Amino acid sequence: MRRAVLALAAIGIAIGSCGGGKLQQRSAPASAVGKHLPATLEAQRPRGGEPRTVKVRVYADAGARAQPRWREEIADQLDYASQLLTPLLGVRLSVDAVKDWARATDPRAALPALVALDRGDDVAWVIGYVTPGDAASKAMSELGDAEPLGRHAIVRAWAEKPETDALASMLPDLKEADRAEAIAAHRRHKQTAVLLHVLAATLGAIAETDPAWLQHPIYSPKMSGFSERNRELMTLALDDRLAEGTAQTAAKKLLDAIEKAPWGGWIAADQEQVTRRLRNVLDAARAGKTAADVPAAAYDQYTRIQALARRGQTQDALAELDNLLVAYPGNAAMHQLRCEIFLRAPGVADKGTRAACARASELAPGDPSPHLAVGEALVKSGDLAGARAELAEAERKIGNLPAGAADAWRRVIAIYQAMGALTWTEEAIARAGLADDPAAQQVAQIRARYGVPRGKVPPDQEAALVAAVRGALDLVYASKYAEAERRLAEAERRWPGAAGLLGARCDLALRQGQVEAARAACARAIAADPDASWALYLAGVIALRDTSPAGARAAIERLRRAIAVDPELGQAWRTLARAYKERTKDRAALEQLGKDYAARFGQPLPP
């Protein structure tokens, strides 16, 4: 493997190897280890011809970067994925860059945050590696995230201890060196399987029924490849993307391929969801404002300019666009495109850029598009106050859109999420009438998990407070207790009595064996915010130390409340199960908890 090269050289270095459908093993495993290794990823029908090189850009957040040899591990997974994609789709991955990602939002909000951070117009994919979960999971929806026809994919980093513990029963009676080799192989297989799963989702792949296929919703070490039908879809979408196609051209090709013949290997509910998304893309294009505003005689030239801009040929794009504007000097859509090209280079801080975007606004005073584009750029530059002003103006104008208002609102919501602005996100959701949008649940979870109740902190400080709580907890988990104490003290001077900081202080004290101090900190956190889920969970853990029936009742009450306000808090579910099993012997409650857990997480409640 070329791990050392890929770990640091990254930019411009092609990943993967060519030749054959079956991927190369590192070395022939010893017989004692071989039977415990996961399946080899392979393509059943290798695609001929010279593979094409496609670029990917990688971001890693603090949790992902905290892992040992994280660059080498990511490079190794990309290498393994490329070994499958080369014979499968005829492409070889090349890493454009590996960047640090200062991500302050919950991992479930990582995908919209990544989209807002990097549009990915000049690469095939933008891949974000985010903080590992606190439990071993097999649900692909927990391990990664992506959207059909998107260019962005999220992969949860490997949860070292929970995953290793989960593998323990699968690797009996092995010598330490053999066990380490087997665990490393399982890690490589699982992380690569998740990566391939989410990349395939961006190419229209549909969930598959066979557990050995990579698009199955539950991970298995027996996964070895994709079904031929999903390979067909992925090939169509990727070839269209590399040919400078649009979301609309890809959507049409995918729908035609999906509907040409029924196939029982897809999971029906996911097939319906994917096809509905593809139809929405086509419907939006038919009713879209921009397309209608570009004269038919100029539309081919207009789309060619867009393609030049996506390839990074900014000067060529602007030169051709300026020529087009001579013929259509008052066309708002063309001036909007000029604004967007200027935002890429020379950037939002340039006076010429702001003038170009202001001109687009003047020509279409009711259109929110210029404000959305400038707002996104300002977020990336760190000017959150300026971004807020542009987004507020965009919100005021969204109602003017003849079609696509819901998509515009979702774009606003995604930008606010990327900013970590919980209140502004909630307000946009309410104005848009999108109460059932996943963003609403994500904001509620962040408020509960990090103890940030609405109205207690100015909206423009919410992201900083969440980051402070998360940073303190990361130090606690790393056993850097003195540093965690300093971080908390500093944050408490800015936000005295914040529930999230008190919950982190409770965790710090508990891990140092200071039970009474932890109990007091958790009680203060819950008093400040009755929905502070982490403090509720920790309070339940502390209450279980009391062996009396009253202690068990108090623990169950706290844990059930934690789950109610933060259903994704897996630790609370598992601790509550232990309370039912060991303390109250409530088999009925335990059985119901198991059913609810399986329905939410897609796997059985751990014993």
C-alpha positions as CSV (number, residue, x, y, z in Angstrom):
1,M,0.0,0.0,0.0
2,R,1.1,3.6,-0.6
3,R,0.1,4.8,2.9
4,A,3.1,7.1,3.6
5,V,2.8,8.8,0.2
6,L,-0.9,9.3,0.5
7,A,-0.8,10.4,4.1
8,L,1.1,13.6,3.4
9,A,1.5,14.1,-0.3
10,A,-2.3,13.8,-0.8
11,I,-2.6,16.7,-3.4
12,G,-2.6,15.4,-6.9
13,I,-1.5,11.9,-6.0
14,A,-3.7,9.2,-7.5
15,I,-5.1,6.6,-5.1
16,G,-5.9,3.0,-6.0
17,S,-4.5,0.4,-8.3
18,C,-5.6,-1.0,-11.6
19,G,-6.1,-4.4,-12.9
20,G,-8.5,-7.2,-12.0
21,G,-11.7,-7.2,-10.2
22,K,-10.5,-8.6,-7.0
23,L,-8.6,-6.3,-4.6
24,Q,-5.1,-7.2,-3.5
25,Q,-4.6,-8.4,0.1
26,R,-1.7,-6.9,2.1
27,S,-0.2,-10.3,2.6
28,A,-1.3,-13.8,2.9
29,P,-2.7,-14.1,6.5
30,A,-1.8,-16.9,8.8
31,S,-4.4,-19.7,9.0
32,A,-5.2,-18.8,12.6
33,V,-6.2,-15.3,11.5
34,G,-7.6,-15.9,8.0
35,K,-10.9,-17.3,9.1
36,H,-11.5,-14.2,11.2
37,L,-10.9,-11.6,8.5
38,P,-13.7,-9.7,6.7
39,A,-14.6,-10.3,3.0
40,T,-12.5,-8.8,0.3
41,L,-14.1,-6.0,-1.7
42,E,-14.2,-6.9,-5.4
43,A,-15.9,-6.1,-8.7
44,Q,-17.6,-9.1,-10.4
45,R,-17.3,-7.7,-13.9
46,P,-14.3,-5.4,-14.2
47,R,-14.7,-2.5,-16.6
48,G,-12.2,-2.3,-19.4
49,G,-10.1,0.7,-20.6
50,E,-7.8,3.1,-18.9
51,P,-9.2,4.4,-15.6
52,R,-10.1,8.1,-15.3
53,T,-8.7,10.1,-12.4
54,V,-11.2,11.9,-10.3
55,K,-10.4,14.4,-7.5
56,V,-11.7,14.3,-4.0
57,R,-11.2,16.8,-1.2
58,V,-11.1,15.6,2.4
59,Y,-12.0,17.4,5.6
60,A,-11.4,16.0,9.1
61,D,-12.9,17.5,12.2
62,A,-11.2,17.6,15.6
63,G,-12.6,14.2,16.7
64,A,-11.4,12.5,13.6
65,R,-8.0,14.1,13.9
66,A,-7.7,13.0,17.5
67,Q,-7.3,9.4,16.4
68,P,-3.7,8.0,16.1
69,R,-2.3,8.1,12.5
70,W,-5.6,9.6,11.3
71,R,-4.1,10.8,8.0
72,E,-2.6,7.4,7.2
73,E,-5.9,5.6,8.1
74,I,-8.0,7.9,5.8
75,A,-5.5,7.5,3.0
76,D,-5.6,3.7,3.4
77,Q,-9.4,3.7,3.3
78,L,-9.4,5.9,0.2
79,D,-6.8,3.6,-1.4
80,Y,-9.0,0.5,-0.7
81,A,-12.1,2.3,-2.1
82,S,-10.2,3.3,-5.2
83,Q,-9.1,-0.3,-5.7
84,L,-12.8,-1.3,-6.0
85,L,-13.9,1.8,-8.0
86,T,-11.2,1.3,-10.6
87,P,-12.5,-2.0,-12.0
88,L,-16.1,-1.2,-11.0
89,L,-16.6,2.3,-12.5
90,G,-13.3,2.9,-14.3
91,V,-12.2,5.7,-12.0
92,R,-9.2,6.2,-9.8
93,L,-9.4,8.6,-6.8
94,S,-6.9,11.4,-6.4
95,V,-6.8,13.5,-3.3
96,D,-6.8,17.2,-4.0
97,A,-6.2,18.2,-0.4
98,V,-6.7,17.1,3.2
99,K,-7.9,19.9,5.4
100,D,-8.6,20.5,9.1
101,W,-12.3,21.1,9.7
102,A,-13.3,23.4,12.6
103,R,-16.8,21.9,12.9
104,A,-18.8,22.9,15.9
105,T,-22.2,21.3,15.1
106,D,-23.5,17.9,16.0
107,P,-22.3,15.1,13.7
108,R,-25.8,14.6,12.3
109,A,-25.7,18.2,11.0
110,A,-22.3,17.6,9.4
111,L,-23.5,17.1,5.8
112,P,-25.2,20.6,5.4
113,A,-22.3,22.2,7.2
114,L,-19.9,20.6,4.7
115,V,-22.0,21.7,1.8
116,A,-21.9,25.3,3.1
117,L,-18.2,25.1,3.7
118,D,-17.1,23.8,0.3
119,R,-19.4,23.6,-2.7
120,G,-17.1,21.1,-4.4
121,D,-17.6,22.4,-7.9
122,D,-14.0,21.5,-8.9
123,V,-13.9,18.0,-7.5
124,A,-16.0,14.8,-7.9
125,W,-16.6,14.6,-4.1
126,V,-16.0,16.5,-0.9
127,I,-15.6,14.0,1.9
128,G,-15.9,14.9,5.6
129,Y,-14.6,12.6,8.4
130,V,-16.3,13.4,11.6
131,T,-16.1,12.5,15.3
132,P,-16.7,8.8,16.0
133,G,-19.8,7.7,17.8
134,D,-19.8,6.6,21.4
135,A,-21.0,3.1,20.6
136,A,-20.3,0.5,17.9
137,S,-23.0,0.8,15.3
138,K,-23.9,-1.3,12.2
139,A,-26.5,1.1,10.8
140,M,-25.1,2.8,7.7
141,S,-27.3,5.8,8.5
142,E,-25.4,6.3,11.8
143,L,-22.0,5.7,10.1
144,G,-22.3,8.0,7.2
145,D,-24.4,10.5,5.3
146,A,-25.0,11.6,1.7
147,E,-27.7,12.7,-0.7
148,P,-28.6,11.6,-4.2
149,L,-26.8,13.7,-6.9
150,G,-24.8,15.4,-4.2
151,R,-21.0,16.0,-4.2
152,H,-20.6,15.7,-0.5
153,A,-20.3,12.7,1.8
154,I,-19.8,12.2,5.6
155,V,-18.0,9.3,7.2
156,R,-18.0,8.8,11.0
157,A,-14.5,8.0,12.2
158,W,-13.8,4.6,13.8
159,A,-15.0,4.3,17.4
160,E,-11.9,2.6,18.7
161,K,-12.9,1.1,22.1
162,P,-16.6,0.3,21.3
163,E,-15.7,-1.3,18.0
164,T,-12.8,-3.3,19.4
165,D,-15.0,-4.5,22.3
166,A,-17.7,-5.5,19.8
167,L,-15.2,-7.5,17.8
168,A,-13.9,-9.4,20.9
169,S,-16.5,-12.2,20.7
170,M,-15.7,-12.7,17.0
171,L,-11.9,-13.1,17.6
172,P,-11.5,-15.8,20.2
173,D,-8.2,-17.5,21.2
174,L,-6.0,-15.4,19.0
175,K,-2.5,-14.3,19.9
176,E,-2.1,-10.6,20.5
177,A,-0.3,-9.9,17.2
178,D,-2.9,-11.9,15.3
179,R,-5.7,-10.2,17.1
180,A,-4.3,-6.8,16.2
181,E,-4.0,-7.8,12.6
182,A,-7.6,-9.0,12.5
183,I,-8.9,-5.8,14.2
184,A,-7.0,-3.7,11.7
185,A,-8.5,-5.6,8.8
186,H,-12.0,-5.2,10.2
187,R,-11.4,-1.5,10.7
188,R,-10.2,-1.0,7.2
189,H,-13.1,-3.0,5.7
190,K,-15.8,-1.3,7.7
191,Q,-14.6,2.2,7.2
192,T,-14.1,1.6,3.5
193,A,-17.5,0.0,3.2
194,V,-19.1,3.1,4.8
195,L,-17.1,5.4,2.5
196,L,-18.2,3.4,-0.6
197,H,-21.8,3.3,0.7
198,V,-22.1,7.1,0.9
199,L,-20.3,7.7,-2.3
200,A,-22.6,5.3,-4.1
201,A,-25.6,7.2,-2.6
202,T,-24.5,10.4,-4.3
203,L,-24.6,8.5,-7.6
204,G,-28.2,7.4,-7.1
205,A,-27.5,3.9,-5.7
206,I,-30.5,2.4,-4.0
207,A,-30.5,0.4,-0.7
208,E,-30.1,-3.3,-1.5
209,T,-31.7,-6.4,0.2
210,D,-28.6,-8.7,0.2
211,P,-26.5,-8.1,3.3
212,A,-23.4,-8.9,1.3
213,W,-23.9,-5.9,-0.9
214,L,-22.4,-2.6,0.1
215,Q,-25.7,-0.6,-0.3
216,H,-27.4,-2.7,2.4
217,P,-28.5,-0.5,5.2
218,I,-26.8,-2.6,7.9
219,Y,-23.0,-3.1,7.8
220,S,-21.6,-6.6,7.7
221,P,-18.0,-7.8,7.5
222,K,-19.3,-10.1,4.7
223,M,-19.9,-7.1,2.4
224,S,-17.9,-7.5,-0.8
225,G,-19.4,-5.4,-3.6
226,F,-22.4,-3.8,-5.3
227,S,-25.2,-5.4,-7.2
228,E,-25.1,-5.1,-11.0
229,R,-28.2,-2.8,-11.1
230,N,-26.6,-0.4,-8.6
231,R,-23.4,-0.5,-10.6
232,E,-25.4,0.5,-13.7
233,L,-26.9,3.5,-11.9
234,M,-23.5,4.6,-10.5
235,T,-21.9,4.4,-13.9
236,L,-24.6,6.5,-15.5
237,A,-24.4,9.2,-12.8
238,L,-20.6,9.3,-12.6
239,D,-20.2,9.4,-16.4
240,D,-22.7,12.2,-16.6
241,R,-20.9,14.2,-13.9
242,L,-17.5,13.7,-15.5
243,A,-18.9,14.9,-18.8
244,E,-19.9,18.2,-17.1
245,G,-23.6,17.2,-16.9
246,T,-26.1,18.8,-14.6
247,A,-28.2,17.4,-11.8
248,Q,-31.1,17.5,-14.3
249,T,-29.3,15.4,-16.9
250,A,-28.2,12.9,-14.3
251,A,-31.7,12.7,-12.8
252,K,-33.3,11.9,-16.1
253,K,-30.8,9.2,-16.9
254,L,-31.2,7.6,-13.5
255,L,-35.0,7.7,-13.6
256,D,-35.0,6.0,-17.0
257,A,-32.7,3.3,-15.8
258,I,-34.6,2.7,-12.6
259,E,-38.0,2.5,-14.2
260,K,-37.0,0.6,-17.3
261,A,-37.5,-2.7,-15.5
262,P,-38.6,-3.7,-12.0
263,W,-36.0,-5.4,-9.8
264,G,-36.6,-7.1,-6.5
265,G,-33.1,-6.5,-5.1
266,W,-33.8,-3.0,-4.1
267,I,-35.5,-2.0,-0.9
268,A,-38.8,-0.6,-2.0
269,A,-39.0,2.3,0.5
270,D,-35.6,3.5,-0.5
271,Q,-36.3,3.1,-4.2
272,E,-39.4,5.3,-3.7
273,Q,-37.4,7.9,-1.8
274,V,-34.6,8.1,-4.4
275,T,-36.9,8.3,-7.4
276,R,-39.0,11.0,-5.6
277,R,-35.8,13.0,-5.1
278,L,-34.9,12.6,-8.8
279,R,-38.3,13.7,-9.9
280,N,-38.1,16.8,-7.7
281,V,-34.8,17.7,-9.4
282,L,-36.5,17.6,-12.8
283,D,-39.6,19.4,-11.6
284,A,-37.6,22.2,-10.0
285,A,-35.7,22.6,-13.3
286,R,-38.9,22.9,-15.3
287,A,-40.3,25.6,-12.9
288,G,-37.0,27.2,-12.0
289,K,-36.6,31.0,-12.1
290,T,-33.1,31.2,-13.5
291,A,-33.6,28.9,-16.5
292,A,-36.7,30.9,-17.5
293,D,-34.7,34.2,-17.2
294,V,-32.0,33.1,-19.6
295,P,-33.1,33.7,-23.3
296,A,-33.3,30.5,-25.3
297,A,-30.8,31.8,-27.8
298,A,-28.2,32.3,-25.1
299,Y,-28.8,29.2,-22.9
300,D,-26.2,27.0,-24.5
301,Q,-23.5,29.7,-24.1
302,Y,-24.7,30.3,-20.5
303,T,-24.4,26.7,-19.5
304,R,-20.9,26.6,-21.1
305,I,-19.9,29.5,-19.0
306,Q,-21.2,27.7,-15.9
307,A,-19.1,24.6,-16.9
308,L,-16.0,26.8,-17.3
309,A,-16.5,28.3,-13.8
310,R,-17.0,24.8,-12.3
311,R,-13.6,23.7,-13.8
312,G,-11.9,26.7,-12.2
313,Q,-11.4,28.5,-15.5
314,T,-12.5,31.8,-13.9
315,Q,-11.0,34.3,-16.4
316,D,-12.3,32.4,-19.4
317,A,-15.7,32.2,-17.9
318,L,-15.8,35.9,-17.1
319,A,-14.5,36.9,-20.5
320,E,-17.2,34.9,-22.2
321,L,-19.9,36.1,-19.8
322,D,-18.9,39.7,-20.4
323,N,-19.3,39.2,-24.1
324,L,-22.7,37.7,-23.5
325,L,-23.7,40.7,-21.3
326,V,-23.0,43.0,-24.2
327,A,-26.0,41.4,-25.9
328,Y,-28.1,41.1,-22.7
329,P,-26.9,44.0,-20.4
330,G,-29.9,43.9,-18.1
331,N,-30.3,40.1,-17.7
332,A,-30.5,39.4,-14.0
333,A,-29.6,35.7,-14.2
334,M,-26.4,36.5,-16.1
335,H,-25.4,39.1,-13.5
336,Q,-26.2,36.6,-10.8
337,L,-23.8,34.1,-12.4
338,R,-21.2,36.9,-12.6
339,C,-21.7,37.5,-8.9
340,E,-21.2,33.8,-8.1
341,I,-18.0,33.6,-10.2
342,F,-16.6,36.6,-8.5
343,L,-17.3,35.1,-5.1
344,R,-15.1,32.2,-6.0
345,A,-12.3,34.5,-7.1
346,P,-11.3,37.1,-6.1
347,G,-13.6,36.4,-3.2
348,V,-16.3,38.1,-1.1
349,A,-13.9,40.7,0.4
350,D,-13.1,42.2,-3.0
351,K,-14.9,45.5,-3.9
352,G,-15.5,44.3,-7.4
353,T,-17.2,41.2,-6.1
354,R,-19.6,43.1,-3.9
355,A,-20.4,45.5,-6.8
356,A,-21.2,42.6,-9.1
357,C,-23.5,41.0,-6.5
358,A,-25.1,44.4,-5.8
359,R,-25.8,44.8,-9.5
360,A,-27.5,41.4,-9.6
361,S,-29.7,42.5,-6.7
362,E,-30.6,45.8,-8.4
363,L,-31.7,44.0,-11.6
364,A,-33.8,41.5,-9.6
365,P,-34.8,43.3,-6.4
366,G,-37.2,40.6,-5.3
367,D,-34.8,37.7,-5.8
368,P,-33.0,36.3,-2.7
369,S,-30.3,34.5,-4.8
370,P,-27.6,37.3,-4.5
371,H,-28.0,37.5,-0.8
372,L,-27.8,33.8,-0.3
373,A,-24.6,33.6,-2.4
374,V,-23.0,36.4,-0.5
375,G,-24.2,35.1,2.8
376,E,-22.6,31.7,2.2
377,A,-19.3,33.3,1.2
378,L,-19.3,35.5,4.3
379,V,-19.8,32.5,6.5
380,K,-16.8,30.8,4.9
381,S,-14.8,34.0,5.5
382,G,-15.7,34.2,9.1
383,D,-17.9,37.3,8.9
384,L,-20.9,35.9,10.7
385,A,-22.5,39.4,11.4
386,G,-22.3,40.2,7.7
387,A,-23.7,36.8,6.8
388,R,-26.6,37.3,9.1
389,A,-27.5,40.6,7.5
390,E,-27.5,39.1,4.0
391,L,-29.5,36.1,5.1
392,A,-32.1,38.2,6.8
393,E,-32.5,40.1,3.5
394,A,-32.8,36.8,1.6
395,E,-35.5,35.6,4.0
396,R,-37.5,38.7,3.3
397,K,-37.5,38.0,-0.4
398,I,-38.0,34.2,-0.6
399,G,-41.7,34.6,-0.8
400,N,-41.2,36.3,-4.2
401,L,-40.0,33.1,-5.8
402,P,-42.5,31.7,-8.3
403,A,-41.2,28.2,-7.5
404,G,-38.5,26.7,-5.3
405,A,-39.3,28.6,-2.1
406,A,-38.9,25.5,0.0
407,D,-35.5,24.8,-1.5
408,A,-34.4,28.4,-0.9
409,W,-35.5,28.1,2.7
410,R,-33.6,24.9,3.1
411,R,-30.5,26.6,1.8
412,V,-31.0,29.4,4.4
413,I,-31.4,26.8,7.1
414,A,-28.3,24.9,6.0
415,I,-26.2,28.1,6.1
416,Y,-27.5,28.9,9.6
417,Q,-26.7,25.3,10.7
418,A,-23.2,25.7,9.3
419,M,-22.9,28.8,11.4
420,G,-24.0,26.9,14.5
421,A,-26.8,29.6,15.0
422,L,-29.5,27.5,16.6
423,T,-32.1,30.3,17.2
424,W,-31.8,31.7,13.6
425,T,-32.1,28.1,12.3
426,E,-35.3,27.6,14.3
427,E,-36.7,30.9,13.2
428,A,-36.1,30.1,9.5
429,I,-37.6,26.7,9.9
430,A,-40.7,28.3,11.5
431,R,-41.0,30.9,8.7
432,A,-40.6,28.2,6.1
433,G,-43.3,26.0,7.6
434,L,-40.8,23.1,7.7
435,A,-41.4,21.9,11.2
436,D,-40.8,18.3,10.1
437,D,-37.5,19.0,8.4
438,P,-34.6,17.0,9.9
439,A,-32.9,20.3,10.7
440,A,-35.5,21.0,13.4
441,Q,-34.7,17.7,15.2
442,Q,-30.9,18.3,14.8
443,V,-31.2,21.8,16.4
444,A,-33.3,20.4,19.3
445,Q,-30.7,17.6,19.8
446,I,-27.8,20.1,19.9
447,R,-29.7,22.3,22.4
448,A,-30.3,19.3,24.7
449,R,-26.9,17.6,24.3
450,Y,-24.9,20.8,24.9
451,G,-27.2,22.5,27.4
452,V,-28.1,25.6,25.3
453,P,-31.8,26.4,26.0
454,R,-33.3,29.1,23.8
455,G,-33.1,32.6,25.1
456,K,-30.3,32.0,27.6
457,V,-27.5,33.0,25.2
458,P,-27.5,35.6,22.4
459,P,-28.0,33.8,19.0
460,D,-24.6,35.0,17.7
461,Q,-22.9,33.3,20.7
462,E,-24.6,29.9,20.5
463,A,-22.0,28.3,18.2
464,A,-19.2,29.5,20.5
465,L,-20.9,28.0,23.6
466,V,-21.5,24.7,21.9
467,A,-17.9,24.6,20.8
468,A,-16.7,25.4,24.3
469,V,-18.8,22.6,25.8
470,R,-17.7,20.2,23.1
471,G,-14.0,21.2,23.5
472,A,-14.2,20.7,27.3
473,L,-15.8,17.3,26.9
474,D,-13.1,16.3,24.4
475,L,-10.4,17.1,26.9
476,V,-12.3,15.2,29.6
477,Y,-12.6,12.1,27.3
478,A,-8.8,12.4,26.6
479,S,-8.2,12.4,30.4
480,K,-6.7,15.9,30.2
481,Y,-8.4,16.9,33.4
482,A,-6.3,20.0,34.3
483,E,-6.7,21.4,30.8
484,A,-10.4,20.7,30.8
485,E,-10.7,22.5,34.2
486,R,-8.9,25.6,32.7
487,R,-11.1,25.5,29.6
488,L,-14.3,25.3,31.7
489,A,-13.2,28.1,34.0
490,E,-12.5,30.3,31.0
491,A,-15.9,29.5,29.4
492,E,-17.8,30.0,32.6
493,R,-16.4,33.6,32.9
494,R,-18.2,34.3,29.6
495,W,-21.3,32.2,30.2
496,P,-21.8,31.8,33.9
497,G,-24.3,29.2,34.9
498,A,-24.6,27.7,31.4
499,A,-26.2,24.3,31.6
500,G,-23.8,22.7,29.1
501,L,-20.7,23.8,30.9
502,L,-22.2,22.6,34.2
503,G,-22.9,19.2,32.6
504,A,-19.3,19.0,31.3
505,R,-18.1,19.9,34.9
506,C,-20.3,17.1,36.2
507,D,-18.6,14.7,33.8
508,L,-15.1,15.9,34.8
509,A,-15.8,15.5,38.5
510,L,-17.3,12.0,38.0
511,R,-14.4,10.8,36.0
512,Q,-12.1,12.0,38.8
513,G,-14.1,10.1,41.4
514,Q,-15.6,13.3,42.9
515,V,-19.1,11.9,43.1
516,E,-20.7,14.6,45.3
517,A,-19.2,17.4,43.3
518,A,-20.5,15.7,40.1
519,R,-23.9,15.3,41.7
520,A,-24.1,19.0,42.6
521,A,-22.9,20.1,39.1
522,C,-25.5,17.9,37.4
523,A,-28.2,19.2,39.6
524,R,-27.3,22.8,38.8
525,A,-27.2,22.0,35.1
526,I,-30.7,20.5,35.2
527,A,-32.0,23.4,37.2
528,A,-30.6,25.8,34.5
529,D,-32.0,23.6,31.7
530,P,-34.4,20.8,32.5
531,D,-33.7,19.4,29.0
532,A,-30.0,19.2,29.4
533,S,-29.7,15.6,28.2
534,W,-26.0,15.0,29.1
535,A,-26.5,16.2,32.6
536,L,-29.7,14.1,32.9
537,Y,-27.8,11.0,31.7
538,L,-25.0,11.6,34.1
539,A,-27.4,12.2,37.0
540,G,-29.0,8.9,36.2
541,V,-25.6,7.2,36.3
542,I,-24.9,8.8,39.7
543,A,-28.3,7.8,41.0
544,L,-27.6,4.2,40.2
545,R,-24.8,4.3,42.8
546,D,-27.5,4.4,45.4
547,T,-28.5,0.7,45.9
548,S,-31.9,1.6,47.4
549,P,-35.2,1.4,45.5
550,A,-35.3,5.1,45.6
551,G,-32.0,5.4,43.9
552,A,-33.2,3.1,41.1
553,R,-36.4,5.1,40.7
554,A,-34.4,8.4,40.5
555,A,-32.0,7.0,38.0
556,I,-34.8,5.7,35.8
557,E,-36.6,9.0,35.9
558,R,-33.5,10.9,34.8
559,L,-32.6,8.5,32.1
560,R,-36.1,8.4,30.6
561,R,-36.1,12.2,30.5
562,A,-32.7,12.2,28.8
563,I,-34.1,9.9,26.1
564,A,-37.2,11.9,25.7
565,V,-35.4,15.1,25.0
566,D,-32.4,13.5,23.1
567,P,-33.5,10.2,21.5
568,E,-30.1,9.7,19.9
569,L,-28.3,9.6,23.2
570,G,-27.4,5.9,23.0
571,Q,-25.7,5.8,26.4
572,A,-28.9,6.8,28.2
573,W,-30.8,3.9,26.5
574,R,-28.1,1.3,27.5
575,T,-27.9,2.6,31.1
576,L,-31.7,2.5,31.4
577,A,-31.7,-1.1,30.2
578,R,-29.2,-2.0,32.9
579,A,-31.4,-0.3,35.5
580,Y,-34.4,-2.3,34.4
581,K,-32.4,-5.5,34.2
582,E,-30.3,-5.4,37.3
583,R,-32.2,-3.1,39.7
584,T,-35.9,-3.3,39.1
585,K,-36.1,-6.6,37.3
586,D,-38.8,-5.0,35.1
587,R,-38.8,-7.4,32.1
588,A,-41.8,-5.8,30.4
589,A,-40.1,-2.4,30.5
590,L,-36.8,-3.9,29.3
591,E,-38.6,-5.7,26.4
592,Q,-40.3,-2.5,25.3
593,L,-37.1,-0.5,25.6
594,G,-35.4,-3.1,23.3
595,K,-38.1,-2.7,20.7
596,D,-37.9,1.1,20.8
597,Y,-34.1,1.0,20.6
598,A,-34.2,-1.4,17.5
599,A,-36.7,0.9,15.8
600,R,-34.6,3.9,16.3
601,F,-31.0,2.6,15.8
602,G,-31.6,-0.3,13.4
603,Q,-29.9,-2.9,15.7
604,P,-30.7,-4.8,18.8
605,L,-30.2,-3.2,22.2
606,P,-26.7,-4.4,23.5
607,P,-26.9,-7.0,26.3
